[in-house]
Amino acid sequence: ADHTKANDELKSLAGIKGITLPAAPSEEMQKEAADINAKTGKDFDKAYIDQMVKDHKKTVELFEDGQKNVKDAELKAFIDKTLPVLRTHLDHVQTIENSK
């Protein structure tokens, strides 16, 4: 629900700003998803959690960079509102990762 909400808000903001967002995930992300989906059982669980940790760390870093460098007030407001949710998601997946 959080991801859908953030994506919808970002799409709306991009539309207002005249920014075209990618229509699909990058080839790299599609390959990573295919690799995970090819696994089963514990191998799937481990690969999925590892990917979630990696993706959330990368996204938090991007948003933290944006918080420091973005000048557009509306985009900065989106970053400021979304970053705490991203950090919470990262904490959750790291907790799961550490419990295995």
C-alpha positions in Angstrom: 0.0 0.0 0.0 2.8 2.4 0.8 4.6 1.7 -2.4 1.5 2.2 -4.5 0.7 5.4 -2.7 4.2 6.8 -3.2 4.3 5.7 -6.9 0.9 7.3 -7.5 2.0 10.6 -5.9 5.3 10.5 -7.8 3.5 9.9 -11.1 1.1 12.8 -10.4 4.0 15.1 -9.5 6.0 14.1 -12.6 3.0 14.8 -14.7 2.6 18.3 -13.3 6.3 18.9 -13.8 6.3 17.5 -17.4 8.6 14.7 -16.4 8.3 11.4 -18.2 8.8 8.4 -16.0 10.0 5.0 -17.3 7.2 2.8 -18.4 8.8 -0.4 -17.0 11.6 -1.4 -14.7 15.1 -1.4 -16.1 16.5 -4.5 -17.7 18.7 -5.0 -14.7 15.7 -4.9 -12.3 13.7 -7.2 -14.6 16.6 -9.7 -14.6 16.9 -9.6 -10.8 13.2 -10.2 -10.5 13.4 -13.1 -12.9 16.3 -14.6 -11.0 14.4 -14.4 -7.7 11.2 -15.8 -9.3 13.2 -18.8 -10.6 14.0 -19.8 -7.0 11.8 -21.8 -4.6 11.5 -22.3 -0.9 14.2 -21.0 1.4 16.3 -20.0 -1.7 13.5 -17.8 -2.8 13.0 -16.3 0.7 16.7 -15.5 1.1 17.0 -14.0 -2.4 13.8 -11.9 -2.0 14.9 -10.5 1.4 18.4 -9.8 0.2 16.9 -7.9 -2.8 14.5 -6.0 -0.6 17.3 -4.9 1.7 19.5 -3.8 -1.3 16.7 -2.0 -3.0 15.5 -0.2 0.1 19.1 0.9 1.0 19.6 2.3 -2.5 16.3 4.1 -2.4 16.9 5.6 1.0 20.3 6.8 -0.2 18.7 8.4 -3.3 16.1 10.1 -1.2 18.7 11.3 1.4 20.7 12.8 -1.5 17.5 14.4 -2.8 16.8 15.9 0.6 20.1 17.7 0.4 20.2 18.7 -3.2 16.7 19.0 -4.6 15.6 22.7 -5.1 12.0 22.1 -6.3 9.7 22.7 -3.3 7.0 20.2 -4.3 9.6 17.4 -5.0 11.4 18.2 -1.8 8.0 17.9 0.1 7.4 14.5 -1.5 10.9 13.4 -0.5 10.5 14.7 3.1 7.1 12.9 3.4 8.3 9.6 1.8 11.7 9.1 3.3 10.5 8.2 6.8 8.3 5.5 5.3 11.3 4.2 3.3 13.4 4.1 6.4 10.7 2.1 8.2 10.5 -0.4 5.4 14.3 -0.8 5.4 14.3 -1.4 9.1 11.6 -4.0 8.7 13.4 -6.0 5.9 16.7 -5.7 7.8 14.9 -7.2 10.9 13.6 -10.1 8.8 17.1 -10.5 7.2 18.7 -10.6 10.7 16.2 -13.1 12.0 17.0 -15.8 9.5 
